[in-house]
Amino acid sequence: MNSQKIDSDQWVDQYGDMMFRYTLLRVRDADAAEEIVQTAFVSALQSKDSFQGRSTEKSWLFGILKHKILDHYRDAKKNVRLDSLSDEDGDPLEYAYNKLGAWNKMPKHWGTDPAQAAENTELMRVLAGCLDGLSDKFRRIFVLKEIEGLSSEEICKEFDIQSTNLWVILHRARNQLKLCLETKWFDKK
């Protein structure tokens, strides 16, 4: 039995915009984000009697939303081969290392405290733009690993890829983000 009453009539007003923004950041498609949020609300309505009040209503709804986002990625992965890395996905830092694995040219020191940088809304806007610049497969896997916090094992299982392939994808995504941030943010400061 519910130890906390749910007011589903207020969900859209209270959480709709927040859930939409959260989803849009992860899927990059407004129509898809809207559909995912709607699906999450429908699912929550269908299962609201099972809500046991062990978390807040908001946490419960976002938990459902996260599952719907993963469902979206599952559906999308059927259309994208993630286990092959083509030349178009080349590593922009391919020649950044010498034969011993040392940098040919050291990366620039960004001269900023990471905690302060995370609070900078302009930097977050630039980072979002850099994320948008990644290929769809790199972005999806990077978001699941670094933003959603899924384990490597979960991602490999979800996308049916080997851990070495995951490492290569994450390495390339991080390098592309590094170069983008250096160009669009740190060189502009």
N, C-alpha and C positions, 0 to 999 in steps of 0.2 A: 504494500500500500504506500502511496506517496506520502512522504513526510513534509513535502513542500508543494504548495499549489502552483500550477502552471497556468499562465494567462496567455494562451496561444493567440488571442485576438490582438495582442500588442506586439507580437514578434516582428512583423514587417516594419512597424514604426520604430521600434526600439533597436532592432539589430540588422535590418535589411541593408542599409547603406554600408555599415561596417563590414558585414559579411560579403557584400559585393566588392568593396575595395580589397579586402583580404584575398578574395578569389581572383580578382583581376590581376593583382600582382603576381599570382602564381600561374595563370593560364594565358595572359596577354591577349585575350579575345573577349570583348565586352559581351557579345551575344552568348558565347560559351559560359562566361562567368554568370550572367543572368540566369541561364538555364540551370547551371549547377546549384545556385542559391535557391531557385524555385524547387528543384528536386530535393534539396536538403530540407526545406520547409515542409514539403509534402511528406517526406519520410518521418520528420519529427511529429507531424500531426498524426500520422498512422501509428506511431509508437509512443505517443505522449502518456498513455496509461502505464507504460512500463518505466517511466521516469521515477527513480527512487529517491531523488533529492540528495544524493551523496555529493553532488557538485551544484554549482549555480546553474540556473537555466541557460545563461549565456555560454558557460563552459560546455554544457550538454549539447547545445545547438552547434557550437563550433566543432565539437567532436564529430558530430554527424556530417558537418560541412567538410571536414578534412577527409572523411571516408569517401564522400562524393567527388572530391577533387582527385583522389587516388583512382576512383572508378573512371573518371575522365581520362587520366593518364593511361590507364589500362586499355581503354577503347582507342586512344590515339596511338598507342604503341603498335597496334595492329597495322597501322598505315605507314610506319616508319621503321626501317631496319636499323636497329641500334647496334647490332653486333658487327657491323662493317664500318670502318672509318675510311671515307674516300679522301682523295686529294683535296677536295674542296674544303675539308675540315682540317687542313694542315695546321700544324703548330706554328704560330707566328714567331716563336722563339726557337725554331728548329736549329738555327745556326748561332744561337746565343751562347752555347757551351763549346769548350774545346774538347779534344779527345780524352782528356783526363776528367772531364765532368765539371770543370771550373768555368766560371763566367768569362766569356770573351770581353764583355763590357759590363761592369757592375751595374745593377739596377740603381736608379736614383733614390736617394734618401728622401722620404716624403715629408720629413720634418714636422710631423704632427702626432699628437697623442691619439691612439685608436679610440679611446673612450670619448674624447671630445669630438673626434671626427664622426662618430656614430650619432651624435646629437645634432650635427650640422644638416639642416634640411636641404640646402643647396647641394651638398655632397651626396645626399641620399637620392636626389633627383638625377644627378649625373650617373650615379651607380645604377639606378633603374634604367637609364638610357643605355648604359653599357651592357646590362643584362639583356635588353631588347636586341642588342647587336649580335648576341650569340646565336648560333644556329639553334633551331628548335630542340633538337635532341640534347645538345650541350646544356641549354638553359633548363630544360625539364629535369635532367639528372642533377645539375648543380643546385637548383632550388630544392629538390627533394633531400639532398644530402646536407647542404649548408644552411638552408632556411627552415625546412621542415624537420631536420634532424633525424631522418631515417638512417638506419644502419646500412653499411655497405652490403651486408648479407641480404637485407630486405630489398634494396634497390636491384641487386643482381638477380634475385629471384623474380622480382616484379617485371624486369625487362629482359629476363632470360639471357643475361650476359655473364661473362667470366669476370672475376675480380680484377684481372690485369686490364681488361677492356675498360672497366669502370675507372681504374686508376688513370688510364690514358685520357679518357674523356674529361675527368676532373682536372687533370694536369693541364690539358689544353684550354679548358674553360677558364681556369684560374690565370693562366698566362695571358689569354685574350683580355680578361677583365683588368689585369695589371697594366697592360699596355694602354688600354682604353682610358683607365683612370689617370695614368701618367700624362697622357695627351690632353684629355678633356678637363682634368681637375688640377693636378699638381703642377703642370707647366703653366697654368693660367693664374696661379696664386701669386 
